[in-house]
Amino acid sequence: MREPLTASRTTTQRVPHDLTRLVYELLDAHDDTVQLAHEGAVEEWQWHLRYLRDLQRVGREILADTTSP
């Protein structure tokens, strides 16, 4: 499992980089979820759910940064 992606206050030049990182992080999170479900790793679910909530929050921040003037 990976540590959650952290939002960085971006300039216009950094936005594409942050979006690319976000997409890769979402793909990795999906793969981690599938693996945990397949393995039945019950004890790791609590950590993984916190990671997904953090990822959702950071993703929303990055998306907000891309749409703000």
C-alpha positions in Angstrom: 0.0 0.0 0.0 1.1 3.5 -0.7 0.9 6.7 1.4 -1.9 9.0 0.2 -1.1 11.6 -2.4 -0.8 15.0 -0.9 -2.2 18.1 -2.5 0.2 20.8 -3.4 -0.8 24.4 -4.0 -0.2 24.5 -7.7 0.4 27.1 -10.3 -1.0 26.7 -13.8 2.1 24.9 -15.0 1.8 22.3 -12.2 -1.8 21.4 -12.8 -1.3 18.8 -15.6 1.4 17.1 -13.5 -0.9 16.9 -10.4 -3.8 15.6 -12.6 -1.5 12.9 -14.0 -0.3 11.9 -10.5 -4.0 11.8 -9.4 -5.0 9.5 -12.2 -2.1 7.1 -11.5 -2.9 7.1 -7.8 -6.6 6.3 -8.5 -5.6 3.4 -10.7 -3.2 2.1 -8.1 -5.9 2.4 -5.4 -8.3 0.5 -7.5 -5.8 -2.3 -8.0 -5.0 -2.3 -4.2 -8.8 -2.6 -3.5 -9.2 -5.6 -5.9 -6.1 -7.3 -4.3 -7.4 -6.8 -0.8 -10.8 -8.1 -1.7 -9.3 -11.2 -3.4 -7.0 -11.9 -0.5 -9.7 -11.4 2.2 -7.3 -9.1 4.1 -9.8 -8.0 6.7 -7.3 -6.4 9.0 -5.9 -4.2 6.3 -9.4 -2.8 5.2 -9.5 -0.2 7.9 -6.2 1.3 6.8 -7.2 1.0 3.2 -10.5 2.8 3.8 -8.8 5.7 5.5 -6.4 5.8 2.5 -9.3 6.0 0.1 -11.0 8.8 2.1 -7.8 10.8 2.1 -7.4 10.1 -1.7 -10.9 11.4 -2.3 -10.2 14.6 -0.3 -7.0 15.3 -2.1 -8.5 14.4 -5.5 -11.3 17.0 -4.9 -8.7 19.6 -3.9 -6.7 19.0 -7.1 -9.8 19.2 -9.2 -10.9 22.4 -7.5 -7.4 23.9 -8.2 -7.8 23.0 -11.9 -11.2 24.8 -12.2 -10.5 27.9 -10.0 -9.4 31.0 -12.0 
